[in-house]
Amino acid sequence: MKDQAYNLRRKMLLTGSEPAKTIAIVSGKGGVGKSNISTNLSILLGKENKKVLLFDMDIGMGNIHILLGSHHSYSIMDYIEERELDIDTIICENIHGISYISGGNGLSNIVEWKEKQMERFFEVMEYAIHKYDYILFDMGAGATKETLEFLLAMDEIIVVTTPEPTSITDAYSMMKYIYMKDGEKPFYLLCNRAEFKNEGLQTITRLQETMRKFLHKEIVSLGVLPEDSAVRKAVVNQTPIVVGYPASAMTLSLHTMVHRLTGTREREREGTGFVRTIRKLFFGR
C-alpha cells in the first residue's frame, strides 16, 4: 500500500509540474558561515513565494536544524534503510516557510551503497524535484569523492569564501576541482564576514581574475555579506537572522543576493537533469 501511495503521489507531481532548480552551497574550508548562509537564503526564497527544500549534506557536521531552531526525528538515511517509512516522514515541513531534510551519517558512505539503497535515494530526489521550486544543498566543506558526483549534477553552485588568504586559496581550489570535471558548471561567488564592503569586493575580484587567468572561466559575483554581530545573537537564540533580525546589515545584504539569484534564474528557467545526471554518474546509465 505504501508503494502504491508513493507511485500515485509521484504521478500527480509529475503531471504538469516544473522541476526544481538545484543549488549547492559549498566552501573550500570550514568555518566560513556556509550553513548559516544556506539556511537564510532558503528562508528568503520562501518569502518570495517559492517552495523551498533545504537538504543538509554536511556529513558529521550538520547543524541546519539548530540554526532553524527545530528538531526532526528522521533523516534521509532512515528512509533509505527502512522500507516502511513514507517519504513525507523524513521531510520536516513549514519551518520558517521552508522544508528541510537531515542527511544522516550514512551518506558519507554513499559510494559503497548497494543499488537498492541508491534507488531509495533516487525516489526521494525525484519526489522532491517535482514538489519544490528550489532545492538547496548545504554541502560539507571541501570536495571529496563522495560529494563530487552531487556537485556535478547541480544546476548551479554557490561558493562561499571570506577575505582570509587561506579561505580564498581553498575557494579557488574547490572551483578548480569542480571545473576540471565540468567546465560549463555555473558558479556564483560570495564573500562573507567582510569588515568593509570594499574588502569583500576585492576578494571576489581577486578570485574572478584568478579563475579567468588560469582556467578561462567567468565567475558571477553574488555579492558581499558584512561582519555582523547579529549573526552570533541569532545562532545563540537558534533563530535565523532574517527572522530574528530583519533590519540587520546581514539580512539586507542577503535580500539583495536573493533578488540577484532569482532574477538571473527566472530568465534562464529550464528543466533540471539532476536525477538523470546522478544516475549516470553512479550507474553509468
SVG drawing of the C-alpha trace seen along z (x, -y; Angstrom):
<svg xmlns="http://www.w3.org/2000/svg" viewBox="-2 -50 49 54">
<polyline fill="none" stroke="black" stroke-width="0.4" points="0.0,0.0 2.8,-2.4 4.5,-1.8 1.1,-2.3 0.7,-5.6 4.1,-6.7 3.6,-5.9 0.2,-7.8 1.8,-10.9 4.7,-10.7 2.3,-10.6 0.4,-13.5 3.5,-15.6 5.0,-14.8 1.8,-15.9 2.3,-19.5 4.9,-20.2 8.1,-22.2 11.2,-20.5 13.1,-22.3 16.3,-24.1 19.2,-22.5 21.8,-24.7 24.8,-23.5 26.3,-25.9 30.0,-24.9 33.2,-26.2 36.8,-25.3 37.2,-25.2 35.0,-25.1 34.1,-27.9 33.1,-30.4 29.4,-30.6 28.2,-28.3 25.4,-26.6 24.1,-30.0 24.0,-31.4 22.3,-28.2 19.6,-28.5 18.8,-32.1 18.9,-32.1 16.4,-29.3 14.1,-31.3 14.3,-34.4 13.5,-32.3 10.5,-31.0 9.4,-34.6 9.4,-35.1 6.6,-32.6 8.9,-29.8 8.6,-26.2 12.0,-25.5 13.7,-22.4 16.9,-22.7 19.0,-19.5 21.7,-19.2 24.6,-17.3 27.3,-18.5 28.0,-14.9 29.0,-14.7 28.8,-18.5 25.2,-19.0 23.6,-21.8 20.8,-23.1 18.2,-22.0 20.0,-24.0 20.1,-27.2 16.4,-26.7 15.6,-26.1 14.0,-22.8 14.3,-19.1 13.2,-16.2 13.4,-12.6 14.2,-11.2 16.9,-11.7 17.1,-10.5 19.2,-7.6 16.1,-6.3 14.2,-6.2 17.0,-4.5 17.4,-1.8 13.8,-1.4 11.3,-0.2 8.2,-1.0 8.8,-4.8 7.0,-7.2 9.0,-9.9 7.0,-12.7 8.0,-11.3 11.6,-12.4 10.8,-15.9 10.4,-18.5 7.9,-21.0 6.9,-24.6 9.8,-25.7 10.0,-29.5 8.3,-28.8 10.6,-26.1 11.1,-22.4 14.4,-20.6 15.9,-17.1 18.7,-15.9 21.3,-13.9 22.4,-11.4 25.9,-9.9 25.3,-7.1 25.6,-9.5 29.3,-9.6 29.5,-6.0 27.3,-6.7 29.9,-5.3 29.5,-2.0 25.8,-1.8 24.1,1.1 21.8,0.5 18.6,0.8 19.9,-1.9 20.6,-4.1 17.2,-3.6 15.6,-4.6 17.7,-7.8 16.6,-8.5 13.0,-8.1 13.4,-10.9 15.2,-13.1 12.7,-12.5 9.8,-13.2 11.5,-16.5 12.4,-17.7 8.7,-17.7 7.4,-19.1 9.6,-22.1 10.7,-25.1 14.2,-25.2 16.3,-22.6 19.4,-24.0 22.1,-21.5 24.3,-22.6 27.4,-20.6 30.3,-19.8 33.5,-21.9 35.9,-20.9 35.3,-18.4 35.5,-14.6 34.8,-11.6 31.5,-11.2 30.3,-14.7 31.7,-15.4 29.0,-13.4 26.4,-15.6 28.1,-18.8 28.4,-17.8 24.7,-17.1 23.7,-20.6 22.2,-23.3 24.3,-25.9 26.9,-26.2 27.3,-29.0 30.9,-29.2 31.4,-30.9 34.7,-32.5 35.9,-35.1 38.7,-37.7 41.2,-35.4 44.0,-34.3 43.5,-30.6 39.8,-30.8 40.5,-32.5 43.0,-29.8 40.7,-27.0 37.8,-28.5 39.9,-28.6 41.0,-25.0 37.3,-24.0 36.2,-25.7 39.2,-24.3 38.4,-20.8 34.8,-21.0 35.8,-22.9 38.2,-20.1 35.3,-17.7 32.7,-20.1 34.0,-23.3 30.4,-24.5 29.1,-24.4 27.8,-27.9 29.5,-29.3 28.2,-32.1 30.7,-33.6 30.0,-35.4 32.3,-36.8 31.2,-36.5 32.4,-38.3 33.9,-41.3 34.8,-44.1 34.3,-46.6 32.4,-46.2 35.5,-47.1 37.4,-44.3 34.8,-41.8 34.6,-43.2 38.4,-43.0 38.3,-39.3 35.7,-38.5 37.6,-40.3 40.8,-38.5 39.1,-35.1 37.4,-36.1 40.7,-37.3 42.5,-34.1 39.8,-31.9 39.8,-33.9 43.6,-33.9 44.3,-30.2 41.1,-28.5 39.5,-30.9 36.3,-30.7 34.0,-33.6 32.5,-33.6 29.4,-35.6 29.6,-37.7 26.6,-37.2 27.9,-40.0 29.3,-40.7 28.0,-39.8 29.3,-42.1 30.7,-41.1 27.6,-41.5 27.2,-41.0 23.6,-40.0 24.8,-36.7 26.1,-35.4 23.0,-36.5 20.8,-34.7 22.8,-31.5 22.7,-31.6 19.0,-32.1 18.5,-29.4 16.6,-31.9 17.6,-32.6 19.0,-36.1 16.5,-37.0 13.7,-36.1 15.0,-37.5 16.9,-40.5 15.1,-41.6 16.8,-45.0 20.3,-43.8 23.1,-44.5 23.4,-40.8 19.7,-40.4 19.6,-43.4 22.6,-42.0 21.0,-38.6 17.8,-40.1 19.9,-41.7 21.6,-38.3 18.3,-36.5 17.0,-39.1 20.1,-38.7 19.8,-34.9 16.1,-34.7 16.4,-37.4 19.0,-35.5 17.4,-32.2 13.9,-33.2 15.2,-34.4 17.0,-31.2 14.4,-28.8 14.8,-25.4 14.3,-21.8 16.9,-20.1 18.6,-16.9 19.7,-16.4 18.3,-12.9 19.2,-11.7 22.8,-13.0 23.2,-11.4 22.0,-8.1 24.5,-8.3 27.4,-9.2 26.7,-6.4 25.4,-3.7 26.8,-4.8 23.2,-4.8"/>
</svg>
